[in-house]
C-alpha cells in the first residue's frame, strides 16, 4: 500500500510539473505572439499553398517570424490552421506573429491595378491581358467588339485572365442596362447595341471626356436628318481589317472605300462597334448634349471645333489646314 501511495504521489507531482510546464509554455507562446517580429522593413511576400508547415517555413525564411514551429503550434492551438489563405500579402515592419495570423486569415491580399484604356479593340485588350504578369491562365478567342468595359481593375496575383475578362463583360452589360434605362428621349436608335456602336465612334473620335457629349450630339443630329456620319475612325477600322491605328493620314481615295463600316459610303450606323467604349462615351451616346451642331473638325489643340452650318464648318476646316500646314513646315 505504501508503494502504491508513493507511486500515486509521484504521479501527482509529475502531473503538477507537467501542468506547470504547460502553463509556462502557453504563457511564453502568448507573449511571443504579441511581441514585434524580426521583419526590418515592409515586405510583400507570396504565401504558398501546401499546408501550415510550408507556410510557416516561408514566413521564417523571409524574416516575417523567427520561429516557424511556434507559428505552427499557435495556429493549431487556436484552431486557425485551415483558415489561413494563400496569396500575396504586404507585411508591415516588425509585424507580430498574432497579426500575421490575423492577416492570413483575413485574406486581405495585395491588389494590382490592370488598366484597360478606353477605345481599344478586343484584340488589343487581349494583348494587354496576356502581357500582365500578375495574371494567369489562357484567354478564350476574342469576342465581338463593344462587349468589354474598359477601366482600371484591381486583381490579386494569380487572377485567371478569363475571369477578369468575364468581369469586364459583366460590367459592360450592367453599365449598358443602367444607362439605357435612363436614356434621353427621341434617340435615333431603339436597341442598346446601337448605342454601343455610336459610343465606339465617339470614343475613337475624341479622347476628351468633356467633348464626348458634343460629338455624340453631332452624330445623333446627323442620324435624325438622314445625313451620313462621315466618321474617319470607321474608315481606319475598315482599312486595317479591324484595328484602330493607321500609319499614315487618310486620303480622299480612302474615304471612297466600298466597305460596310465606311460611314462616308453607308447610311446610318456601321454594323457593329469599332472598339470597346468606356462609360463616358456610353453616357454621351445615351444622353448627348442639347446642341444643334452637325459638324466638327480638329482645332489644333487636341480638341475639336464644332459647327452648325456647312459654311461655318468649312471655315473651321480651313483654319485647321493652316495650323496643320504650318506645323509641317520646317521650323513650324
C-alpha positions as CSV (number, residue, x, y, z in Angstrom):
1,X,0.0,0.0,0.0
2,X,2.8,2.4,0.8
3,X,4.4,1.6,-2.5
4,X,1.1,2.3,-4.3
5,X,0.7,5.5,-2.3
6,X,4.2,6.6,-3.1
7,X,3.6,5.8,-6.8
8,X,0.3,7.8,-6.8
9,X,2.1,10.6,-5.0
10,X,4.8,10.6,-7.7
11,X,2.2,10.7,-10.4
12,X,0.6,13.7,-8.7
13,X,3.8,15.6,-8.6
14,X,4.6,14.7,-12.2
15,X,1.1,15.9,-13.3
16,X,1.7,19.1,-11.4
17,X,5.1,19.6,-13.0
18,X,3.6,18.9,-16.4
19,X,0.7,21.3,-15.8
20,X,3.1,23.9,-14.6
21,X,5.3,23.4,-17.7
22,X,2.3,23.5,-20.0
23,X,1.1,26.8,-18.3
24,X,4.5,28.3,-18.6
25,X,4.7,27.2,-22.3
26,X,1.4,28.7,-23.0
27,X,2.3,31.9,-21.4
28,X,5.5,32.1,-23.4
29,X,3.6,31.4,-26.6
30,X,1.1,34.1,-25.8
31,X,3.8,36.5,-25.2
32,X,5.7,35.5,-28.4
33,X,2.5,36.0,-30.4
34,X,2.3,39.7,-29.4
35,X,6.0,40.6,-29.5
36,X,7.2,42.6,-32.5
37,X,8.6,40.3,-35.2
38,X,12.0,40.4,-36.8
39,X,11.0,42.0,-40.2
40,X,13.1,45.1,-40.6
41,X,11.0,46.8,-43.4
42,X,7.6,46.4,-45.0
43,X,7.7,43.4,-47.3
44,X,5.4,41.9,-49.9
45,X,5.5,38.1,-49.9
46,X,3.7,35.4,-51.7
47,X,2.5,32.9,-49.1
48,X,2.3,29.5,-50.8
49,X,-0.3,26.8,-50.7
50,X,0.7,23.4,-49.4
51,X,0.0,23.2,-45.7
52,X,0.7,25.1,-42.5
53,X,4.3,23.8,-42.2
54,X,5.1,25.1,-45.6
55,X,3.6,28.5,-44.9
56,X,5.4,28.8,-41.6
57,X,8.7,27.8,-43.2
58,X,8.3,30.5,-45.9
59,X,7.5,33.1,-43.2
60,X,10.6,32.2,-41.2
61,X,12.8,32.1,-44.4
62,X,11.6,35.6,-45.3
63,X,12.1,37.0,-41.8
64,X,8.4,37.6,-41.1
65,X,8.6,35.4,-38.0
66,X,11.6,34.0,-36.1
67,X,10.2,30.6,-35.1
68,X,8.3,28.5,-37.6
69,X,7.5,25.8,-35.1
70,X,5.9,28.3,-32.7
71,X,3.8,29.7,-35.5
72,X,2.6,26.2,-36.4
73,X,1.8,25.5,-32.7
74,X,-0.1,28.7,-32.2
75,X,-2.2,28.2,-35.4
76,X,-3.1,24.7,-34.3
77,X,-3.9,25.5,-30.7
78,X,-6.1,28.4,-31.9
79,X,-7.9,26.3,-34.5
80,X,-6.8,28.5,-37.3
81,X,-4.8,26.0,-39.4
82,X,-7.5,25.6,-42.1
83,X,-8.5,29.3,-42.0
84,X,-5.2,30.6,-43.4
85,X,-5.3,31.7,-47.0
86,X,-2.5,31.6,-49.6
87,X,-1.8,34.7,-51.6
88,X,0.4,37.8,-51.9
89,X,0.4,39.8,-48.7
90,X,2.0,43.0,-47.5
91,X,3.6,42.6,-44.1
92,X,4.4,45.7,-42.0
93,X,7.9,46.1,-40.5
94,X,8.0,44.4,-37.1
95,X,4.6,42.7,-37.5
96,X,3.8,40.5,-34.6
97,X,3.0,36.8,-35.2
98,X,-0.6,37.2,-34.0
99,X,-1.1,40.0,-36.6
100,X,0.4,37.7,-39.2
101,X,-2.2,35.0,-38.3
102,X,-4.9,37.6,-38.5
103,X,-3.8,38.9,-41.9
104,X,-3.5,35.4,-43.4
105,X,-6.9,34.5,-42.0
106,X,-8.5,37.7,-43.4
107,X,-7.3,37.0,-47.0
108,X,-6.5,40.8,-47.5
109,X,-4.1,40.1,-50.3
110,X,-2.2,42.7,-52.3
111,X,-4.3,44.0,-55.2
112,X,-2.7,45.0,-58.5
113,X,-4.1,47.6,-61.0
114,X,-4.8,46.4,-64.5
115,X,-5.7,49.5,-66.6
116,X,-7.6,48.9,-69.9
117,X,-7.8,52.2,-71.8
118,X,-11.0,53.2,-73.5
119,X,-11.3,52.7,-77.2
120,X,-9.2,49.6,-77.7
121,X,-10.3,46.8,-79.9
122,X,-11.0,43.4,-78.2
123,X,-7.8,42.0,-79.7
124,X,-5.8,44.9,-78.1
125,X,-7.5,44.2,-74.8
126,X,-6.5,40.6,-75.0
127,X,-2.9,41.6,-75.8
128,X,-2.8,43.7,-72.6
129,X,-4.2,40.9,-70.5
130,X,-1.7,38.4,-72.0
131,X,1.2,40.8,-71.1
132,X,0.0,41.3,-67.5
133,X,2.4,39.2,-65.4
134,X,0.2,39.2,-62.3
135,X,-2.5,37.3,-64.2
136,X,-2.5,33.6,-65.0
137,X,-4.1,31.2,-67.4
138,X,-5.3,31.3,-71.0
139,X,-7.8,33.5,-72.7
140,X,-10.6,32.4,-74.9
141,X,-10.8,33.5,-78.5
142,X,-11.5,37.3,-78.8
143,X,-15.3,38.0,-78.8
144,X,-17.2,40.9,-80.5
145,X,-16.2,44.5,-80.2
146,X,-18.1,46.6,-77.7
147,X,-18.6,43.9,-75.1
148,X,-15.8,44.8,-72.7
149,X,-15.9,47.7,-70.3
150,X,-12.5,49.5,-70.2
151,X,-11.5,50.8,-66.8
152,X,-8.9,50.1,-64.0
153,X,-9.4,46.7,-62.4
154,X,-8.0,45.6,-59.1
155,X,-6.9,42.0,-59.1
156,X,-4.9,39.7,-56.8
157,X,-1.8,38.0,-58.1
158,X,-2.7,34.8,-59.9
159,X,-6.2,36.0,-61.0
160,X,-7.2,34.0,-64.1
161,X,-7.2,36.0,-67.2
162,X,-10.5,34.5,-68.3
163,X,-12.1,35.5,-65.0
164,X,-11.0,39.2,-65.4
165,X,-12.3,39.1,-69.0
166,X,-15.7,37.9,-67.7
167,X,-15.7,40.7,-65.1
168,X,-15.3,43.2,-68.0
169,X,-18.1,41.6,-69.9
170,X,-20.4,41.7,-66.9
171,X,-19.5,45.3,-66.1
172,X,-20.4,46.3,-69.7
173,X,-23.7,44.5,-69.5
174,X,-24.6,46.2,-66.2
175,X,-23.5,49.7,-67.2
176,X,-25.3,49.5,-70.5
177,X,-28.5,48.3,-68.8
178,X,-28.3,51.1,-66.2
179,X,-27.6,53.8,-68.8
180,X,-30.2,52.5,-71.3
181,X,-32.9,52.7,-68.6
182,X,-32.4,56.4,-68.2
183,X,-31.5,57.3,-71.8
184,X,-32.6,60.6,-73.3
185,X,-35.9,60.6,-75.3
186,X,-36.1,60.6,-79.1
187,X,-32.8,59.0,-79.7
188,X,-32.5,57.7,-83.3
189,X,-31.8,54.1,-82.2
190,X,-34.1,51.6,-80.5
191,X,-31.6,48.9,-79.2
192,X,-28.9,49.2,-76.6
193,X,-26.5,47.5,-79.1
194,X,-26.9,50.5,-81.4
195,X,-26.0,52.9,-78.6
196,X,-22.7,50.9,-78.1
197,X,-21.9,51.3,-81.8
198,X,-22.4,55.0,-81.6
199,X,-20.4,55.2,-78.3
200,X,-17.5,53.4,-80.0
201,X,-17.4,56.1,-82.7
202,X,-17.5,58.8,-80.1
203,X,-14.7,57.1,-78.1
204,X,-12.5,56.9,-81.2
205,X,-13.2,60.5,-82.3
206,X,-12.1,62.3,-79.1
207,X,-10.1,61.4,-76.0
208,X,-11.6,64.5,-74.2
209,X,-14.4,63.5,-71.9
210,X,-15.9,67.0,-72.0
211,X,-16.2,66.8,-75.8
212,X,-17.9,63.4,-75.9
213,X,-21.5,64.6,-75.4
214,X,-20.9,67.2,-78.2
215,X,-19.5,64.6,-80.6
216,X,-22.4,62.3,-79.8
217,X,-24.8,65.2,-80.4
218,X,-23.3,65.7,-83.9
219,X,-23.8,62.1,-84.8
220,X,-27.3,61.9,-83.3
221,X,-28.3,65.1,-85.2
222,X,-27.0,63.7,-88.4
223,X,-28.8,60.4,-88.0
224,X,-32.1,62.3,-87.3
225,X,-31.6,64.3,-90.5
226,X,-30.6,61.3,-92.6
227,X,-27.1,62.6,-93.1
228,X,-24.1,60.2,-93.3
229,X,-21.9,60.1,-90.2
230,X,-18.7,60.5,-92.1
231,X,-16.5,59.4,-89.2
232,X,-12.8,58.9,-90.0
233,X,-12.2,56.2,-87.4
234,X,-14.7,53.9,-89.2
235,X,-12.6,54.3,-92.4
236,X,-9.5,53.4,-90.5
237,X,-11.2,50.4,-89.0
238,X,-12.3,49.3,-92.5
239,X,-8.8,49.8,-94.0
240,X,-6.9,48.0,-91.2
241,X,-9.2,45.0,-91.0
242,X,-10.4,45.7,-87.5
243,X,-7.6,47.7,-86.0
244,X,-7.8,51.3,-85.0
245,X,-4.5,52.6,-86.0
246,X,-3.1,53.6,-89.4
247,X,0.5,54.5,-90.1
248,X,-0.4,57.3,-92.5
249,X,-3.0,60.1,-92.9
250,X,-6.3,59.2,-94.6
251,X,-6.7,60.2,-98.3
252,X,-9.7,61.1,-100.3
253,X,-9.4,57.7,-102.0
254,X,-9.7,56.0,-98.6
255,X,-13.0,57.8,-98.0
256,X,-14.3,56.2,-101.2
257,X,-13.6,52.6,-99.9
258,X,-16.6,50.3,-100.5
259,X,-16.9,48.7,-97.1
260,X,-19.8,48.1,-94.7
261,X,-18.0,50.1,-91.9
262,X,-17.1,53.1,-94.1
263,X,-19.6,55.8,-92.8
264,X,-18.7,58.0,-95.8
265,X,-20.4,55.4,-98.0
266,X,-23.1,53.8,-95.9
267,X,-26.2,55.4,-94.4
268,X,-26.7,55.2,-90.6
269,X,-24.6,53.3,-88.2
270,X,-22.0,50.7,-89.1
271,X,-23.0,47.1,-88.5
272,X,-21.1,46.7,-85.2
273,X,-18.9,48.7,-82.8
274,X,-15.3,49.6,-83.9
275,X,-13.9,49.4,-80.3
276,X,-14.8,49.0,-76.7
277,X,-16.1,52.3,-75.4
278,X,-15.8,53.5,-71.9
279,X,-18.6,54.5,-69.6
280,X,-18.2,58.2,-70.5
281,X,-18.8,57.5,-74.2
282,X,-21.8,55.3,-73.4
283,X,-23.3,58.1,-71.3
284,X,-22.7,60.6,-74.1
285,X,-24.4,58.3,-76.7
286,X,-27.4,57.9,-74.4
287,X,-27.6,61.5,-73.2
288,X,-26.0,63.7,-75.9
289,X,-25.6,67.4,-75.4
290,X,-28.6,69.6,-76.3
291,X,-26.9,71.4,-79.2
292,X,-27.7,71.6,-82.9
293,X,-24.1,71.0,-84.2
294,X,-23.8,69.0,-87.4
295,X,-20.0,69.1,-88.0
296,X,-16.7,69.0,-86.2
297,X,-13.0,69.1,-87.1
298,X,-9.7,69.1,-85.2
299,X,-8.8,72.6,-83.8
300,X,-5.1,72.0,-83.4
301,X,-5.1,71.8,-79.6
302,X,-6.1,68.2,-79.3
303,X,-9.8,69.1,-79.3
304,X,-12.4,70.0,-82.0
305,X,-14.2,73.0,-83.4
306,X,-18.0,72.4,-83.8
307,X,-20.3,74.0,-86.4
308,X,-24.0,74.3,-87.1
309,X,-23.7,75.0,-90.8
310,X,-21.5,73.8,-93.6
311,X,-20.2,77.3,-94.3
312,X,-19.1,77.6,-90.7
313,X,-17.6,74.1,-90.8
314,X,-15.6,75.0,-94.0
315,X,-14.1,77.9,-92.2
316,X,-13.1,75.7,-89.3
317,X,-11.6,73.2,-91.8
318,X,-9.6,75.9,-93.5
319,X,-8.3,77.1,-90.1
320,X,-7.3,73.6,-89.2
321,X,-5.4,73.1,-92.5
322,X,-3.4,76.3,-91.9
323,X,-2.4,75.1,-88.5
324,X,-1.5,71.6,-89.8
325,X,0.5,73.0,-92.8
326,X,2.3,75.5,-90.5
327,X,3.3,72.6,-88.2
328,X,4.5,70.5,-91.2
329,X,6.9,73.3,-92.5
330,X,10.5,73.3,-91.3
331,X,10.7,75.4,-88.1
332,X,6.9,75.3,-87.9
